[in-house]
Structure formats: structure tokens, C-alpha cells
Amino acid sequence: MIEIRWHGRGGQGAKTAALLLADAAFETGLYVQGFPEYGPERMGAPITAYNRLDSEPIRIHSNIYEPDIVVVVDETLIAAVDVQSGLKPGGCIVVNTSRWPELIAAEFEGADAEIYAVDAADIAIRNLGKNLPNTPLLSVVARLTGTIGEKEFVEVMEGAFQEKFAAKPEVVAGNMNALREAWNGAVLVNENKAGRQYYTKINEQGNSGRSRGGAEAEG
């Protein structure tokens, strides 16, 4: 089972991204869960959303306390919330940021995790005209799970967006462009086992996604 925890603020689309990821994984034949943490959702207030993906029926119905992947939609939450809480050893943290890789790596110094940075806000603004980072982050997370290939993911999401934005085809095109760009857009920012810094885009790693035991990366 792959468990994912999203940290964002109200209005940034973390809940929507979790639900869309669940829909996409379901279309591939997986058992899925996608849900927000219950409570009032105010614009700008911290919120949490969750995903579970498995090839077997999921019988757990609680929040996720030991995720494999943590997604930080708003990097200001790093100082406000313990986003690493419970992260499984060797897990992944994905951060929406425009800062230099060294600075993001320093935020998680000592973490037993692969830290990925992606400027999801910039991708969204250029393709959608709005700062809606959830669509690019959805693409990065889908790839890291290793449960769906790019072609299948794009096809599933195009159908979902066409249904959701039937009256706004230009919105569909913008979202699809953002998904495609972000699929290969994340950068691995922390040190490898030899202690050398390397900032490798996912598509240069020689693998199609993250296996259950962790993503393989070339130093």
C-alpha cells in the first residue's frame, strides 16, 4: 500500500488533487482512498488531505500517520506544521517551491527521505494563468508512486478534465499542458549515499516512477 499526505492551505487545491489522484489510480484498477481531514476549511488555513493506493482492498479508514509520500503544496507550512511527522524511512517529500535546491535540502537536513522540489506555481501560472499548484503537483506525485505510466495518466486525466470543464475547453488544454510539463519537472535535491549533492530531474533517473521500496536514482 502507498500512503500519501498532502499539506496545503484552503483554496490551493490539495483536497482536489487528492481526489483526482484517487480517480486516476482507480481507473488503472487499483483500490483507492482520497479524502480531506475533517474540519472547517477556510481560505488560507492549513488543511490536510490523504490518499491510499493498493492492489488489494483497503480496510483502513483513518487519517494517515505514517505516509510514504508527503506533498507540501505551500512551503510556508514547513515552519508551521511538522510535515515530516511519521514519514516512513526512505520516503519522499515533494515541495512546491521556487527556491534554490540547497535551501530546500537544508530545510530537511538529516531526514531519511528523498526530497523533491518543483516550481508548481510557475508551471501553473504559465499554463493556466493562475497560481493553482495542485495540477502540477498531482502529476509529480502520480509519477513517484510508480503505479501509473505517463501515457495512461495523461489519458485518464484528460477525460476527467473534459468532463469537469466541458464548457471551458481552454481550461482543459491548460491543465493538460501543466500535467505534461510537471511529469518530468521535479528535482531531487538532497545528497546521495556518497555524500555528493546532485539535482537530478526525475526523467534522468532511468526509472519510470517510485517503487514501493523507494525511487532509484543515479548519483
N, C-alpha and C positions, 0 to 999 in steps of 0.2 A: 504494500500500500504506500502511496505517496501522499503526504500531508503538506498542505501549503497554507501559510498565514499571511494575509495582506494587512499592511498598516498604512492608513491614509487619513485624509480629513474629509468631512462631509462635503460633497459636491465635486470631488475629484474622480469618482467613478470606481473606487475599489470594489464596492459591492457588485456593480455591474460587470466588472472584469471577472470576478469570481463566478458569477452566474454564467457568463459567456464561456468561460473555460470549461465549466461543468457540461454545458450543452455540447461543446465541440468534442470533449472526451467521450460523452455518451454516444455521439454519432459514430465513434470508432469501435463501439462495442464494450466499452468499459463501464463498470459500475461507478457512480459518481455522487458526490455531495458538493453543493455550493451554497453558502449561506452567510449572512452577516451576523455579528454579535448582536443580540437583542438589546434594545435600549433606545433612547431618543437620538435621532440623527439630526444634528444642527449643522448648518453651513460652517465649515471651518473647524468643527470639533473633531477630535481624534475618533476614528472608527476602526473596527477590525472586521475582516471577512475571512472566510475559510473555504478550502477545497480538500476533498479526499477523492483519490482516484485509485481504483483497484480492478484487477481481473476477476476477483471474487466478490460476492455480495458483501456490502459494508454493514456491519451490525453495531457500529459505534455511533452514538448520536449525542456527542458533546462537543464543546469547543476544542480546539487543537492546542495542546500544551507542549508537544514535542515535534515541531514541524521538521520536514526535510528541506523545505524552501521557505524563506521569509522574503516578502516583497515590501520594500519601503517606497511607497508612492510619493510621500512628502518627506524629504530628507531632514526637515526641521524636527521631525519626530524622533530622530536619533538621540537628541539631547533631552527629549521629554518623556520617552517611553523606552522601556528595556526591550527593544525589538529582537535582541538575541535570545531572549528568555526561552529556555527549553530546546533550543535548536540542536538537532541531532549532530553528533560528531561527524565531520566531513560533509555537512550540509551546504546549502547555498544561500547567500544573501544577495538580493538584487536591489540596487539603489537607483532611483531616478535622480540624476544629478548632472550639473554642467561643470563641476569642479574637477581639478586635476586628479588623475588616478592615485597619486601619492597621498593626497589629502583624504580620500575615501578609505584607502588602505589603513591609514593611521587611525581612523575612527573605530576600526575593528581590530586593532593590534592585539595579537595573541589569540584571536578567535580560531577555533578549529573548523574552518569553513572556507569555501571558495566565495570570494567577494566579486560581484559583477556590477559594473557601472554602465548606465545607458542614459543618454540625454533624451528621455522620453518626451519631455516638454518641448524641446526643439523639434523633434520629429513630428509631434502633433501640430505645432504651430505652422510648420512649413506645409504640411499635407492637409490639415483640417482648418487652419486659420484660427484655431483656439488652443489654449493650453489645457488639453484633455489627455493626460499621460496614460490613462488606463489602456487604451488600444495598443500603443507600442509595448507597454509592459506585459500585456496579455500574450503577445507574440513571443517575447523573450522567455516568459515562464513556460509556455507551451513547448518550446524547443528544449528547455532544460529538463523537463520531465522525461523526455525520451519516449513518450507514449504515442506521438503522432508526428508524421513527416510533414515537411513544408507544403508539398503539393496538396495533400489531404486536408491539412489545416486551412490553407487558403480557400480551398473549395467549400469546406464546411462554413467558414466564417463569411464568405461571400453570400451564401444562401441565407445565413442568419441576418446579415446587414440588409440584404434586399428585402427581406420580409419586414424588418424593423423600420426601414427608411424607404418604403415603397414610393412615397410621394417626393422623395428628395434624392434622386439618383446621384447628384453631385456629392452628397454626403457619403454614399456607398463607395464611390471612387476614392475619396479622400481617406476613408478608413482602410480600404484595401491597400493603398499606397503606403500608409503608415505601418500596417502589419508586415508587408513585404520588406520594407526598409529595416524594421526593428528585428526581424528574424535573425539577421546576421550582425546586429548593431551593438550588442553588449560587449564590454571589455572586461577581461579577468584582470584584477588589479593587485592581488596580493602575491606573496612570494611562493616560489615552488620549493621542492624539498632541498634543492641545492643552495637555497638562500638567495637566488638571483631574482631581481624584480623583472617581471615580464607582463606586458599588457597585450594580450592576445585576443583578437576577436574570435567569437565562437566558431565562425566558419573556417578559421585557420587551424582548428584543433584536430581536424581529421576524424571527427565523430559527428553523428547526426543528432546528438542530444545527450542528456544526462541519464546514465544508468542508475539503478537503484543504489548501487554502491558508491556513486559519486561520478562526476564528469571526469573523463580522461582528458588531460591537457598535455601538450608538448611544451617543454620548457625551452 
